[in-house]
Amino acid sequence: MVSTEVKNVAAHMDMDRGGAFDFSNCIRNQAMCKMGAKAPKLTSTGTTIVAVSYKGGLVMGADSRATAGNIIADKHCEKVHKLTESIYACGAGTAADLDQVTKMLSGNLRLLELNTGRKARVITALRQAKQHLFNYQGYIGAYLLIGGVDPTGPHLYMCSANGTTMAFPFTAQGSGSYAAITILERDFKVDMTKEEAEKLVQRALEAGMHGDNASGNSLNLVIIEPKETVFKGPIVPEFCKRPEPNDLVYKFKTGATKVLKNKTFKYDIIESMDISH
């Protein structure tokens, strides 16, 4: 019965991909669902991150919105992470995981530079990230774009949460990447100038922020060249600006809320930890 229904569906589907996406596995997936297999749960990373290489350098950028479900949890989330002076990582996924993974990478790369007396290479950062993430098989929700400039030139890599890595001349990640990648594929050129690459990354980010509810608020850019690295941001696009100011003030004075009950708990500090860093 299942095979008959799938055949009927297949008869109405055009299986010719024509040099584009291949949807032939849709038939297999429908058959598996009919037989009781559960489809994988889709998770939105709620981010737009973009990176583009140009002649002699690299431009990377990200939006600044962090979400918790359908709630905007943070409007100024820093998604462009510094690993070394010439290597940066943009992250999509779980904000806490990204912070800890990039801190670990930054520390390891700094120790490597001190031990060897040389600047760390981009492929070294990628190898450390992929080996760490592969061990956890995707349970660390860190989707990274790792890019930078080293003695061998500019490099850009994508690293998925399960340790899968690929090299790209340009790429985008996150829930807003579908809109961003259309801009990149249309306007990317080999050996662009720095100004062209910077404008392209900003246009791609704005497209992702405009087309994705989980991306927005502002964007940050980093321009990496052999001799200097420049960070720009936050840049607020016109469609992210508030059209008019709030009429009401939502700040309440101390004592405005009546205290109904007080209860004091006494405790002793057994051990303390320095969390200032």
Backbone as JSON, one array per atom type, in Angstrom:
{
  "sequence": "MVSTEVKNVAAHMDMDRGGAFDFSNCIRNQAMCKMGAKAPKLTSTGTTIVAVSYKGGLVMGADSRATAGNIIADKHCEKVHKLTESIYACGAGTAADLDQVTKMLSGNLRLLELNTGRKARVITALRQAKQHLFNYQGYIGAYLLIGGVDPTGPHLYMCSANGTTMAFPFTAQGSGSYAAITILERDFKVDMTKEEAEKLVQRALEAGMHGDNASGNSLNLVIIEPKETVFKGPIVPEFCKRPEPNDLVYKFKTGATKVLKNKTFKYDIIESMDISH",
  "N": [[0.83, -1.2, 0.0], [1.95, 1.2, 0.8], [4.02, 1.54, -1.08], [2.54, 1.84, -3.41], [1.21, 4.29, -3.01], [3.43, 6.0, -2.92], [4.44, 5.65, -5.48], [2.39, 6.85, -6.94], [2.69, 9.49, -6.14], [5.25, 9.96, -7.11], [4.81, 9.89, -9.84], [3.82, 12.37, -10.38], [5.85, 14.11, -9.98], [8.5, 16.09, -11.14], [11.49, 14.84, -11.95], [13.76, 15.74, -13.11], [16.61, 17.44, -12.53], [17.99, 19.4, -13.85], [20.59, 20.56, -13.7], [20.5, 21.88, -11.3], [19.29, 21.85, -7.95], [18.91, 18.56, -6.5], [16.12, 16.69, -6.04], [15.49, 14.06, -5.69], [15.63, 12.42, -3.45], [13.4, 13.04, -2.02], [11.25, 11.33, -2.53], [12.15, 8.96, -1.34], [12.26, 9.83, 1.34], [9.55, 10.36, 1.86], [8.5, 7.78, 1.65], [9.79, 6.52, 3.8], [8.69, 7.93, 5.97], [6.02, 7.13, 5.73], [6.29, 4.49, 6.46], [6.69, 4.66, 9.14], [9.0, 5.82, 10.15], [10.6, 8.45, 11.91], [10.85, 11.79, 10.95], [13.75, 13.92, 10.85], [14.15, 16.5, 13.3], [13.86, 19.9, 12.57], [15.99, 22.63, 13.19], [16.24, 26.03, 13.87], [18.9, 28.25, 13.45], [18.87, 30.92, 13.83], [20.31, 33.31, 12.87], [22.41, 35.42, 10.81], [25.29, 35.06, 9.1], [28.1, 36.06, 7.2], [30.71, 35.79, 4.79], [33.36, 36.87, 2.68], [35.93, 36.5, 0.34], [38.56, 38.49, -1.03], [40.88, 40.06, -3.32], [43.75, 39.56, -1.8], [42.74, 39.73, 0.8], [40.1, 39.47, 3.32], [36.65, 39.69, 4.11], [34.42, 39.61, 6.76], [31.26, 39.16, 8.39], [28.4, 39.72, 10.59], [25.06, 39.58, 11.95], [23.36, 40.96, 14.89], [21.46, 39.83, 16.52], [20.1, 37.8, 19.03], [18.12, 35.02, 19.74], [15.51, 33.46, 21.71], [13.66, 30.98, 21.14], [10.74, 32.39, 19.94], [11.33, 34.84, 20.93], [13.16, 37.84, 21.22], [16.15, 37.73, 22.65], [18.56, 39.07, 22.98], [19.74, 42.07, 21.71], [22.19, 42.94, 20.99], [24.16, 41.01, 20.48], [27.37, 39.66, 20.24], [28.69, 38.27, 17.49], [30.9, 38.02, 15.93], [33.89, 36.71, 16.41], [37.08, 37.09, 17.8], [39.94, 35.28, 17.1], [42.77, 35.24, 16.63], [45.11, 37.9, 15.94], [44.86, 38.03, 13.2], [42.98, 36.16, 12.46], [39.63, 35.33, 12.44], [36.36, 34.32, 13.64], [33.05, 33.73, 12.71], [29.94, 33.02, 14.18], [27.12, 30.78, 14.23], [24.24, 29.4, 15.77], [24.07, 27.92, 18.99], [24.42, 30.36, 21.39], [25.92, 30.29, 23.82], [27.51, 27.99, 23.48], [29.02, 28.78, 21.27], [30.47, 30.96, 22.31], [32.12, 29.66, 24.21], [33.52, 27.77, 22.65], [34.92, 29.4, 20.83], [36.47, 30.87, 22.63], [38.08, 28.83, 23.63], [39.46, 28.08, 21.27], [40.81, 30.49, 20.73], [42.51, 30.71, 22.96], [44.08, 28.35, 22.67], [45.32, 28.82, 20.18], [46.8, 31.11, 20.77], [48.6, 30.12, 22.66], [49.96, 28.36, 21.0], [51.19, 30.15, 19.23], [52.93, 31.46, 21.0], [54.57, 29.36, 21.76], [55.79, 28.54, 19.38], [56.71, 30.85, 18.2], [55.7, 31.91, 15.91], [53.1, 33.2, 13.73], [49.83, 31.88, 14.0], [48.25, 29.67, 11.66], [45.4, 29.74, 9.44], [44.32, 27.26, 8.76], [45.1, 25.75, 10.91], [43.49, 26.69, 13.02], [41.05, 25.84, 11.98], [41.42, 23.02, 11.95], [41.64, 22.43, 14.71], [39.1, 23.25, 15.58], [37.35, 21.55, 14.13], [38.11, 18.98, 14.99], [37.47, 19.1, 17.69], [34.65, 19.59, 17.63], [33.75, 17.36, 16.2], [34.06, 15.29, 18.01], [31.84, 15.55, 19.63], [29.71, 15.15, 18.01], [27.77, 16.95, 16.94], [26.31, 17.8, 19.15], [27.32, 19.99, 20.42], [26.33, 23.08, 19.69], [27.62, 24.68, 17.5], [28.13, 26.44, 14.68], [30.4, 27.42, 12.42], [32.09, 30.05, 10.66], [35.25, 30.27, 9.69], [37.89, 32.37, 9.16], [40.69, 34.15, 7.71], [43.92, 35.74, 7.31], [47.05, 34.51, 6.47], [50.6, 33.64, 6.14], [50.32, 32.19, 3.76], [48.28, 33.37, 2.38], [44.85, 34.69, 1.97], [42.19, 32.89, 3.57], [39.15, 31.02, 3.75], [36.85, 29.17, 5.57], [34.16, 26.85, 6.18], [32.73, 25.42, 9.03], [30.86, 22.88, 10.28], [28.54, 21.89, 12.94], [28.91, 19.2, 13.41], [31.49, 18.69, 12.68], [32.04, 18.72, 9.99], [33.77, 20.16, 7.28], [34.48, 22.73, 4.85], [36.04, 24.53, 2.16], [35.65, 27.83, 0.92], [35.19, 30.49, -1.52], [33.35, 32.42, -0.98], [30.67, 32.57, 1.37], [27.73, 31.81, 3.39], [25.97, 31.47, 6.5], [23.46, 30.23, 8.81], [20.01, 31.03, 9.73], [19.23, 33.12, 8.14], [20.72, 32.81, 5.9], [19.8, 31.91, 3.44], [18.62, 34.04, 2.06], [20.82, 35.73, 2.05], [22.78, 34.35, 0.58], [21.85, 34.44, -2.01], [22.38, 37.05, -2.83], [25.17, 37.0, -2.7], [25.86, 35.02, -4.61], [24.96, 36.24, -6.91], [26.42, 38.66, -7.14], [29.11, 38.24, -6.55], [32.55, 38.43, -7.45], [35.62, 37.29, -8.8], [38.74, 38.26, -7.4], [37.97, 40.79, -6.3], [37.93, 44.25, -5.22], [38.78, 45.7, -2.0], [36.81, 47.51, -1.15], [34.63, 46.8, -2.75], [34.15, 44.18, -1.83], [33.51, 44.66, 0.85], [31.13, 46.17, 0.62], [29.55, 44.23, -0.62], [29.34, 42.2, 1.34], [27.95, 43.64, 3.29], [25.53, 44.19, 1.93], [24.6, 41.57, 1.57], [24.26, 40.75, 4.23], [22.28, 42.55, 5.04], [20.19, 41.7, 3.39], [19.73, 39.13, 4.44], [18.99, 39.84, 7.08], [16.71, 41.32, 6.59], [15.0, 39.46, 5.49], [14.64, 37.49, 7.39], [13.19, 36.72, 10.43], [14.58, 36.04, 12.71], [17.0, 37.27, 12.57], [18.74, 40.38, 12.77], [18.54, 43.84, 13.96], [21.39, 45.02, 14.19], [24.56, 45.17, 12.42], [27.87, 43.79, 12.25], [31.18, 44.18, 11.0], [34.31, 42.76, 9.93], [37.4, 43.45, 8.57], [40.0, 41.81, 7.16], [43.37, 41.97, 6.53], [46.76, 41.42, 5.29], [48.5, 43.2, 6.74], [46.95, 44.65, 8.52], [44.0, 44.64, 10.61], [40.65, 45.53, 10.58], [37.9, 46.45, 12.47], [34.46, 47.02, 12.12], [31.54, 48.55, 13.23], [28.8, 48.81, 15.65], [26.64, 48.67, 12.78], [23.68, 50.07, 11.8], [21.09, 49.19, 9.76], [18.72, 51.0, 7.66], [16.12, 49.89, 7.71], [16.06, 48.74, 10.17], [15.95, 50.69, 12.03], [14.17, 52.45, 14.56], [11.02, 53.77, 13.75], [9.75, 55.88, 15.1], [10.03, 57.59, 18.26], [9.51, 56.04, 21.56], [6.46, 56.68, 23.23], [5.91, 56.33, 25.89], [7.53, 56.05, 29.09], [9.32, 53.42, 30.34], [10.68, 52.98, 32.71], [10.77, 52.42, 36.07], [10.56, 53.99, 39.26], [12.51, 53.41, 42.22], [10.92, 51.66, 44.8], [8.39, 51.83, 43.81], [6.96, 49.51, 43.58], [5.08, 47.62, 45.84], [6.31, 45.95, 48.66], [5.48, 42.85, 49.85], [6.34, 40.82, 51.55], [9.2, 39.9, 53.45], [12.09, 37.86, 53.57], [14.92, 36.48, 55.02], [17.9, 34.8, 54.19], [20.53, 33.08, 55.67], [23.91, 32.34, 54.94], [27.03, 30.58, 54.5], [30.17, 31.24, 52.97], [31.83, 28.81, 51.44], [33.66, 28.19, 49.42], [35.16, 30.19, 46.98], [35.24, 31.59, 43.64], [37.12, 33.13, 41.13], [35.59, 34.97, 38.75], [35.97, 37.08, 37.11], [37.32, 37.22, 34.7]],
  "CA": [[0.0, 0.0, 0.0], [2.83, 2.35, 0.87], [4.73, 1.7, -2.35], [1.58, 2.33, -4.4], [1.01, 5.72, -2.8], [4.65, 6.69, -3.29], [4.52, 5.65, -6.94], [1.45, 7.85, -7.44], [3.31, 10.79, -5.92], [6.39, 10.07, -8.0], [4.36, 10.13, -11.2], [3.51, 13.79, -10.56], [7.03, 14.91, -9.67], [9.5, 16.23, -12.19], [12.74, 14.42, -11.34], [14.89, 16.32, -13.83], [17.13, 18.54, -11.73], [18.41, 20.45, -14.77], [21.81, 21.23, -13.27], [20.29, 22.61, -10.05], [19.16, 20.97, -6.8], [18.4, 17.22, -6.76], [15.06, 16.39, -5.08], [15.09, 12.65, -5.84], [15.49, 11.79, -2.14], [12.09, 13.35, -1.44], [10.44, 10.11, -2.62], [12.62, 8.06, -0.3], [11.87, 10.36, 2.64], [8.11, 10.15, 2.02], [8.28, 6.35, 1.9], [10.23, 6.21, 5.16], [7.69, 8.47, 6.9], [4.84, 6.26, 5.65], [6.59, 3.24, 7.14], [6.78, 4.9, 10.58], [10.24, 6.47, 10.56], [10.41, 9.85, 12.29], [11.69, 12.74, 10.22], [14.59, 14.7, 11.78], [13.61, 17.79, 13.71], [14.6, 21.04, 12.03], [16.32, 23.63, 14.2], [16.66, 27.3, 13.31], [20.05, 28.82, 14.15], [18.53, 32.3, 14.17], [21.48, 34.16, 12.67], [22.94, 35.58, 9.47], [26.72, 35.35, 9.06], [28.54, 36.12, 5.8], [32.15, 36.04, 4.59], [33.75, 36.99, 1.27], [37.36, 36.74, 0.12], [38.88, 39.36, -2.16], [42.29, 40.0, -3.68], [44.65, 39.93, -0.72], [42.13, 39.86, 2.12], [38.86, 38.79, 3.64], [35.66, 40.46, 4.85], [33.46, 38.76, 7.46], [30.26, 39.96, 9.08], [27.29, 39.03, 11.23], [24.05, 40.42, 12.59], [23.58, 41.01, 16.34], [20.23, 39.42, 17.23], [20.06, 36.46, 19.63], [16.72, 34.7, 20.03], [15.14, 32.31, 22.53], [12.36, 30.68, 20.53], [10.26, 33.56, 19.17], [11.61, 36.03, 21.72], [14.5, 38.43, 21.02], [16.8, 37.7, 23.96], [19.67, 40.03, 23.02], [19.82, 42.87, 20.49], [23.58, 43.34, 20.76], [24.97, 39.8, 20.64], [28.59, 39.72, 19.45], [28.85, 37.0, 16.78], [32.2, 38.04, 15.27], [34.81, 36.38, 17.5], [38.51, 37.2, 17.49], [40.77, 34.13, 17.49], [44.09, 35.85, 16.73], [45.1, 39.22, 15.32], [44.55, 37.93, 11.77], [42.04, 35.07, 12.25], [38.36, 35.57, 13.11], [35.33, 33.31, 13.43], [31.66, 34.13, 12.87], [29.24, 31.85, 14.68], [25.67, 30.62, 14.26], [23.86, 28.26, 16.6], [23.85, 28.21, 20.4], [25.32, 31.45, 21.74], [26.84, 29.88, 24.88], [28.49, 27.07, 22.9], [29.92, 29.55, 20.41], [31.39, 31.72, 23.16], [33.11, 28.78, 24.84], [34.37, 27.16, 21.61], [35.84, 30.42, 20.3], [37.44, 31.17, 23.7], [39.03, 27.72, 23.64], [40.31, 28.2, 20.08], [41.66, 31.66, 20.88], [43.56, 30.37, 23.92], [44.98, 27.35, 22.1], [46.12, 29.44, 19.12], [47.76, 32.03, 21.39], [49.66, 29.28, 23.23], [50.73, 27.85, 19.88], [52.03, 31.25, 18.73], [53.98, 31.7, 21.98], [55.5, 28.23, 21.76], [56.5, 28.42, 18.1], [57.25, 32.14, 17.78], [55.14, 32.25, 14.6], [51.66, 33.41, 13.7], [49.03, 30.69, 13.71], [47.63, 29.64, 10.34], [43.95, 29.56, 9.46], [44.02, 25.83, 8.71], [45.3, 25.24, 12.27], [42.25, 26.99, 13.74], [40.01, 24.97, 11.44], [41.65, 21.65, 12.41], [41.3, 22.34, 16.13], [37.65, 23.36, 15.72], [36.66, 20.37, 13.6], [38.39, 17.82, 15.83], [36.71, 19.27, 18.93], [33.23, 19.45, 17.37], [33.47, 15.99, 15.76], [33.97, 14.44, 19.19], [30.53, 15.69, 20.25], [28.71, 14.71, 17.02], [26.69, 17.92, 16.73], [25.65, 18.22, 20.39], [27.75, 21.38, 20.65], [25.66, 23.77, 18.58], [28.48, 25.74, 16.98], [28.33, 26.45, 13.23], [31.41, 28.47, 12.33], [32.85, 30.49, 9.49], [36.59, 30.61, 10.17], [38.62, 33.01, 8.07], [41.8, 35.0, 8.08], [45.04, 35.89, 6.39], [48.32, 34.04, 7.01], [51.64, 33.77, 5.1], [49.93, 31.54, 2.49], [47.22, 34.13, 1.74], [43.54, 34.67, 2.65], [41.5, 31.61, 3.57], [37.82, 31.02, 4.34], [36.34, 27.81, 5.74], [32.94, 26.61, 6.92], [32.82, 24.27, 9.93], [29.55, 22.57, 10.83], [28.56, 21.44, 14.33], [29.35, 17.8, 13.49], [32.88, 18.6, 12.27], [32.18, 18.79, 8.53], [34.4, 21.41, 6.88], [34.67, 22.99, 3.42], [36.65, 25.82, 1.83], [34.81, 28.62, 0.02], [35.58, 31.88, -1.78], [32.32, 33.2, -0.28], [29.65, 31.69, 1.95], [26.86, 32.36, 4.43], [25.4, 30.46, 7.38], [22.39, 30.71, 9.67], [18.66, 30.99, 9.19], [19.1, 34.16, 7.11], [21.71, 32.59, 4.84], [19.15, 31.67, 2.15], [18.51, 35.34, 1.4], [22.16, 36.31, 1.89], [23.56, 33.65, -0.45], [21.4, 34.88, -3.34], [23.13, 38.27, -3.14], [26.56, 36.62, -2.92], [25.99, 34.31, -5.88], [24.69, 37.16, -8.02], [27.33, 39.8, -7.25], [30.51, 37.92, -6.26], [33.5, 38.39, -8.55], [36.97, 36.92, -8.4], [39.69, 39.38, -7.27], [37.31, 42.06, -6.03], [38.64, 45.18, -4.35], [38.32, 45.69, -0.61], [35.56, 48.28, -1.05], [33.56, 45.98, -3.35], [33.86, 43.05, -0.94], [32.85, 45.18, 2.04], [29.75, 46.51, 0.26], [28.84, 42.99, -0.91], [29.01, 41.56, 2.62], [26.9, 44.42, 3.95], [24.27, 43.97, 1.22], [24.15, 40.2, 1.86], [23.76, 40.73, 5.6], [21.0, 43.27, 5.09], [19.18, 40.84, 2.78], [19.39, 38.11, 5.42], [18.3, 40.46, 8.2], [15.39, 41.77, 6.15], [14.15, 38.31, 5.14], [14.61, 36.49, 8.46], [12.77, 37.34, 11.68], [15.53, 35.72, 13.77], [18.21, 38.06, 12.35], [18.41, 41.8, 12.68], [19.02, 44.86, 14.88], [22.56, 45.71, 13.65], [25.55, 44.25, 11.85], [29.28, 44.08, 12.51], [32.08, 43.71, 9.95], [35.74, 42.77, 10.18], [38.18, 43.4, 7.32], [41.29, 41.23, 7.52], [44.41, 42.09, 5.52], [48.05, 40.95, 5.83], [49.17, 44.13, 7.63], [46.06, 45.21, 9.52], [42.63, 44.13, 10.73], [39.77, 46.64, 10.95], [36.56, 46.05, 12.9], [33.49, 48.1, 11.91], [30.22, 48.27, 13.76], [27.61, 48.28, 14.96], [26.01, 49.42, 11.69], [22.24, 49.83, 11.86], [20.42, 49.5, 8.49], [17.57, 51.89, 7.77], [14.89, 49.17, 8.05], [16.14, 48.31, 11.57], [15.81, 51.85, 12.9], [12.81, 52.69, 15.06], [10.46, 54.89, 12.99], [9.41, 57.0, 15.97], [10.41, 57.26, 19.65], [8.46, 55.57, 22.45], [5.71, 57.73, 23.91], [5.89, 56.06, 27.32], [8.79, 55.71, 29.74], [9.1, 52.14, 31.02], [11.57, 52.87, 33.84], [10.01, 52.68, 37.29], [11.37, 54.44, 40.38], [12.66, 52.48, 43.33], [9.83, 51.79, 45.77], [7.08, 51.91, 43.16], [6.27, 48.24, 43.82], [4.9, 47.35, 47.26], [6.89, 44.7, 49.14], [4.5, 42.18, 50.69], [6.95, 39.94, 52.53], [10.65, 39.81, 53.44], [12.64, 36.66, 54.2], [16.37, 36.54, 54.94], [18.6, 33.52, 54.24], [21.92, 33.18, 56.07], [24.73, 31.3, 54.33], [28.47, 30.72, 54.64], [30.94, 31.04, 51.74], [32.78, 27.71, 51.63], [34.7, 28.32, 48.41], [34.84, 31.24, 46.01], [35.94, 31.44, 42.38], [37.26, 34.39, 40.41], [34.92, 34.89, 37.44], [36.1, 38.39, 36.48], [37.85, 37.08, 33.36]],
  "C": [[0.87, 1.26, 0.0], [3.52, 2.6, -0.46], [3.81, 2.23, -3.43], [1.37, 3.82, -4.27], [2.24, 6.52, -3.23], [4.81, 6.75, -4.79], [3.59, 6.69, -7.54], [2.01, 9.25, -7.27], [4.45, 11.02, -6.9], [5.99, 10.38, -9.43], [4.11, 11.61, -11.46], [4.7, 14.69, -10.27], [8.0, 14.93, -10.85], [10.87, 15.95, -11.59], [13.97, 14.99, -12.04], [15.41, 17.54, -13.07], [17.67, 19.67, -12.59], [19.63, 21.22, -14.32], [21.66, 22.0, -11.97], [20.19, 21.61, -8.9], [18.52, 19.64, -7.19], [17.4, 16.86, -5.67], [14.65, 14.91, -5.12], [14.94, 11.96, -4.49], [14.17, 12.11, -1.46], [11.18, 12.12, -1.46], [10.85, 9.12, -1.54], [12.16, 8.52, 1.08], [10.37, 10.17, 2.89], [7.8, 8.7, 2.32], [8.68, 5.97, 3.32], [9.25, 6.74, 6.2], [6.43, 7.62, 6.9], [5.05, 4.96, 6.42], [6.83, 3.42, 8.64], [8.04, 5.55, 11.05], [9.98, 7.94, 10.86], [11.38, 10.74, 11.51], [12.53, 13.53, 11.21], [13.97, 16.06, 12.07], [14.48, 18.92, 13.18], [14.79, 22.08, 13.11], [16.81, 24.9, 13.51], [17.82, 27.86, 14.13], [19.85, 30.3, 14.46], [19.66, 33.29, 14.01], [21.71, 34.37, 11.17], [24.42, 35.94, 9.59], [27.2, 35.18, 7.63], [30.04, 36.36, 5.77], [32.47, 35.99, 3.1], [35.26, 37.23, 1.2], [37.54, 37.66, -1.09], [40.39, 39.3, -2.39], [43.15, 40.5, -2.53], [44.04, 40.01, 0.66], [40.8, 39.17, 2.22], [37.95, 39.74, 4.41], [34.66, 39.49, 5.46], [32.48, 39.65, 8.21], [29.14, 39.12, 9.65], [26.29, 40.04, 11.76], [24.26, 40.35, 14.11], [22.36, 40.58, 17.14], [20.36, 37.99, 17.74], [18.63, 36.19, 20.08], [16.62, 33.5, 20.96], [13.74, 31.91, 22.1], [11.93, 31.84, 19.66], [10.46, 34.86, 19.94], [13.02, 36.53, 21.41], [15.15, 38.56, 22.39], [17.89, 38.76, 24.08], [19.74, 40.75, 21.67], [21.26, 43.22, 20.11], [24.52, 42.15, 21.0], [26.19, 39.87, 19.7], [28.86, 38.35, 18.81], [30.14, 36.93, 15.96], [33.26, 37.88, 16.35], [36.26, 36.45, 17.02], [39.25, 35.97, 18.0], [42.23, 34.55, 17.65], [43.99, 37.22, 16.07], [44.66, 39.16, 13.85], [43.6, 36.77, 11.44], [40.79, 35.36, 13.08], [37.39, 34.43, 12.8], [33.97, 33.96, 13.64], [30.86, 32.88, 13.23], [27.74, 31.93, 14.57], [25.37, 29.39, 15.1], [23.58, 28.69, 18.02], [24.9, 29.21, 20.89], [26.35, 31.03, 22.8], [27.91, 28.94, 24.34], [29.5, 27.82, 22.05], [30.93, 30.35, 21.22], [32.49, 30.83, 23.72], [34.05, 28.16, 23.81], [35.37, 28.18, 21.09], [36.86, 30.85, 21.35], [38.51, 30.08, 23.75], [39.99, 27.82, 22.46], [41.28, 29.36, 20.22], [42.82, 31.37, 21.84], [44.58, 29.39, 23.36], [45.89, 27.95, 21.02], [47.16, 30.4, 19.7], [48.92, 31.25, 22.0], [50.57, 28.73, 22.13], [51.68, 28.92, 19.34], [53.19, 31.53, 19.7], [55.02, 30.59, 21.97], [56.36, 28.17, 20.5], [57.17, 29.72, 17.67], [56.77, 32.55, 16.4], [53.65, 32.48, 14.72], [50.94, 32.11, 13.33], [48.41, 30.81, 12.32], [46.14, 29.32, 10.46], [43.59, 28.08, 9.49], [44.22, 25.18, 10.08], [44.06, 25.48, 13.12], [41.13, 26.07, 13.29], [40.18, 23.54, 11.96], [41.28, 21.49, 13.88], [39.79, 22.39, 16.33], [36.96, 22.08, 15.27], [36.91, 19.14, 14.46], [37.6, 17.9, 17.14], [35.22, 19.01, 18.69], [32.87, 18.03, 16.93], [33.32, 15.04, 16.95], [32.58, 14.45, 19.81], [29.38, 15.46, 19.26], [27.51, 15.65, 16.89], [26.0, 18.39, 17.99], [26.19, 19.54, 20.92], [27.26, 22.18, 19.44], [26.46, 24.95, 18.06], [28.7, 25.54, 15.49], [29.2, 27.65, 12.92], [31.81, 28.79, 10.89], [34.19, 30.97, 10.02], [37.4, 31.17, 9.0], [39.74, 33.88, 8.58], [42.85, 35.05, 7.0], [46.3, 35.42, 7.1], [49.38, 34.11, 5.91], [51.3, 33.11, 3.78], [48.8, 32.27, 1.79], [45.93, 34.1, 2.53], [42.86, 33.31, 2.51], [40.15, 31.75, 4.26], [37.29, 29.59, 4.38], [35.01, 27.84, 6.49], [33.13, 25.36, 7.76], [31.46, 24.05, 10.56], [29.68, 22.01, 12.24], [29.03, 19.99, 14.47], [30.79, 17.6, 12.99], [33.11, 18.61, 10.78], [32.76, 20.14, 8.14], [34.54, 21.49, 5.37], [35.31, 24.35, 3.26], [35.79, 26.52, 0.79], [35.49, 29.94, -0.32], [34.59, 32.86, -1.15], [31.29, 32.22, 0.27], [28.83, 32.43, 2.98], [26.29, 31.2, 5.23], [24.29, 31.09, 8.21], [21.05, 30.69, 8.98], [18.43, 32.07, 8.14], [20.02, 33.95, 5.92], [21.06, 32.37, 3.47], [19.0, 32.96, 1.36], [19.9, 35.92, 1.11], [22.91, 35.67, 0.73], [23.11, 34.04, -1.85], [22.14, 36.14, -3.78], [24.58, 37.92, -3.47], [26.74, 35.94, -4.27], [25.78, 35.23, -7.07], [25.83, 38.15, -8.23], [28.8, 39.47, -6.99], [31.34, 37.87, -7.53], [34.87, 38.0, -8.0], [37.86, 38.17, -8.39], [38.99, 40.72, -7.15], [38.24, 42.96, -5.21], [38.07, 45.1, -2.94], [36.98, 46.39, -0.47], [34.39, 47.47, -1.62], [33.17, 44.83, -2.43], [33.12, 43.52, 0.31], [31.38, 45.52, 1.75], [28.92, 45.26, -0.02], [28.43, 42.28, 0.38], [27.9, 42.32, 3.33], [25.56, 44.23, 3.26], [23.71, 42.57, 1.52], [23.59, 40.1, 3.27], [22.41, 41.43, 5.71], [19.88, 42.46, 4.46], [18.75, 39.74, 3.75], [18.61, 38.66, 6.59], [16.89, 40.88, 7.84], [14.45, 40.58, 5.91], [14.0, 37.28, 6.23], [14.27, 37.18, 9.77], [13.77, 37.11, 12.81], [16.87, 36.42, 13.59], [17.83, 39.53, 12.31], [19.16, 42.66, 13.66], [20.22, 45.63, 14.35], [23.53, 44.69, 13.09], [26.95, 44.74, 12.18], [30.14, 43.47, 11.4], [33.52, 43.68, 10.47], [36.45, 42.57, 8.85], [39.6, 42.98, 7.68], [42.23, 41.32, 6.32], [45.75, 41.66, 6.13], [48.66, 41.87, 6.88], [48.27, 44.71, 8.71], [44.69, 44.55, 9.49], [41.76, 45.26, 11.27], [38.39, 46.09, 11.29], [35.62, 47.25, 12.75], [32.14, 47.67, 12.47], [30.03, 48.83, 15.16], [27.06, 49.25, 13.91], [24.53, 49.07, 11.69], [21.61, 50.18, 10.52], [19.16, 50.34, 8.71], [16.31, 51.14, 8.22], [14.9, 48.63, 9.49], [15.97, 49.48, 12.54], [14.35, 52.04, 13.31], [12.22, 53.91, 14.36], [10.13, 56.09, 13.84], [9.74, 56.63, 17.41], [9.21, 56.74, 20.45], [7.78, 56.75, 23.14], [5.76, 57.57, 25.43], [7.28, 55.72, 27.83], [8.55, 54.45, 30.59], [10.07, 51.92, 32.17], [10.82, 53.29, 35.1], [10.96, 53.04, 38.43], [11.42, 53.38, 41.46], [11.57, 52.72, 44.37], [8.46, 51.86, 45.15], [6.26, 50.63, 43.37], [6.23, 47.95, 45.31], [5.49, 45.99, 47.63], [5.94, 44.07, 50.13], [5.16, 41.38, 51.81], [8.46, 39.93, 52.36], [11.09, 38.52, 54.12], [14.15, 36.67, 53.96], [16.96, 35.14, 55.08], [20.05, 33.78, 54.62], [22.71, 32.03, 55.46], [26.2, 31.62, 54.58], [29.16, 30.45, 53.32], [32.01, 29.99, 52.0], [33.96, 27.86, 50.67], [34.26, 29.36, 47.4], [35.7, 31.03, 44.77], [35.97, 32.79, 41.68], [36.67, 34.25, 39.02], [35.03, 36.22, 36.69], [36.59, 38.31, 35.05], [36.96, 36.19, 32.53]]
}
